[in-house]
Structures are given as structure tokens and as C-alpha cells.
Amino acid sequence: MYSYDLLENGCYYLVKDKENSPIELIQVTVETDHCLFIQRFDDPTKTEWKLKTDTLSDIIECLSDEAVSQWEKQYYGEDAYQEEEDDE
């Protein structure tokens, strides 16, 4: 078993809360002395506070910047991050 205390603020992780639960993508968005604010990219997206001592069954991996970029293109769509040109 792992704890949320092992996760770093700003990083995306593939995790399993329980042994037989599905793999989930989460991001740590805020860290306090005792808690983490987690964003879960389920359908719909969910946010929640977790104690750093709360357990996780498995931390599968921390996603690289490249993997996050590829995932964002799929999750938000290819055009989501393209800037629109001004008509001047």
C-alpha cells in the first residue's frame, strides 16, 4: 500500500485506489501540511481533498510532460490548445 503523501504537487499520476478498482488519472493541484487537493479525470471530472495518510493500492506511474501533452490532446481535443489568430 502507498499513501497520498508520496504524490507531488502539479504532477499527473495513474493510480488505483483499491486493488480491484480501475486505473484512474489524477492530478495533485494543491498541497497543505496535512492534505492534498486531487482532481480526478473521470466522467465527469471530480475534485476532492485527501489526507496525506490516506492509502492508495498502487501508484502505477507519474506521467511525463510528453505523456500529459498527448493525453490533453485526446481529452480536450486537438484544437483546444491552438491559439486563434487575430483578424487585423
C-alpha positions in Angstrom: 0.0 0.0 0.0 1.0 3.6 -0.7 -0.1 6.9 0.7 -1.1 10.2 -1.0 1.9 11.7 0.8 4.2 10.2 -2.0 2.5 12.3 -4.7 3.9 15.6 -5.8 2.0 18.9 -6.4 1.3 19.6 -10.0 2.0 16.1 -11.3 -0.3 13.7 -13.0 -0.5 10.1 -11.9 -2.1 6.8 -12.9 -3.3 5.2 -9.7 -5.6 2.5 -8.3 -7.4 3.4 -5.1 -8.2 -0.2 -4.3 -6.7 -3.5 -5.5 -9.5 -4.3 -8.0 -10.5 -0.7 -8.9 -10.0 0.7 -12.4 -6.9 2.8 -13.2 -7.6 6.5 -12.8 -5.7 9.6 -13.9 -5.4 12.1 -11.1 -3.5 15.4 -10.7 -2.4 16.9 -7.4 -3.4 20.6 -7.6 -2.9 21.9 -4.0 -0.8 20.7 -1.1 -1.2 21.7 2.5 0.6 20.5 5.6 -1.8 17.5 6.0 -3.8 17.3 2.8 -3.8 17.2 -1.0 -6.4 18.6 -3.3 -6.9 16.0 -6.1 -8.5 16.3 -9.5 -9.8 13.0 -10.9 -10.3 12.9 -14.7 -13.3 10.6 -14.7 -16.6 11.2 -16.4 -17.4 13.7 -15.0 -14.2 15.3 -13.6 -14.2 15.2 -9.8 -12.2 17.1 -7.2 -11.6 16.1 -3.6 -9.4 16.6 -0.6 -7.4 13.6 0.6 -5.3 13.3 3.8 -1.7 12.6 3.0 -2.1 9.5 5.2 -4.9 8.1 3.1 -3.9 5.0 1.2 -3.7 4.0 -2.4 -3.5 0.4 -3.6 -1.0 1.3 -6.4 0.8 4.3 -7.9 1.3 3.0 -11.3 3.3 5.9 -12.7 3.9 9.6 -12.8 3.2 10.8 -16.3 5.9 12.6 -18.2 5.3 16.0 -19.7 5.1 14.4 -23.2 2.5 11.8 -22.0 0.4 14.6 -20.4 0.6 16.6 -23.6 -0.6 13.6 -25.6 -3.4 12.9 -23.2 -4.5 16.5 -23.2 -4.8 16.4 -27.0 -7.1 13.4 -26.7 -9.1 14.6 -23.6 -9.6 18.2 -24.7 -9.4 17.7 -28.5 -6.6 18.5 -31.0 -7.7 22.2 -31.4 -8.1 23.0 -27.7 -4.6 24.5 -27.3 -4.2 26.2 -30.6 -4.3 30.0 -30.4 -6.7 31.8 -32.7 -5.2 34.4 -35.0 -6.4 38.0 -34.7 -8.1 39.4 -37.8 -6.4 42.8 -38.1 
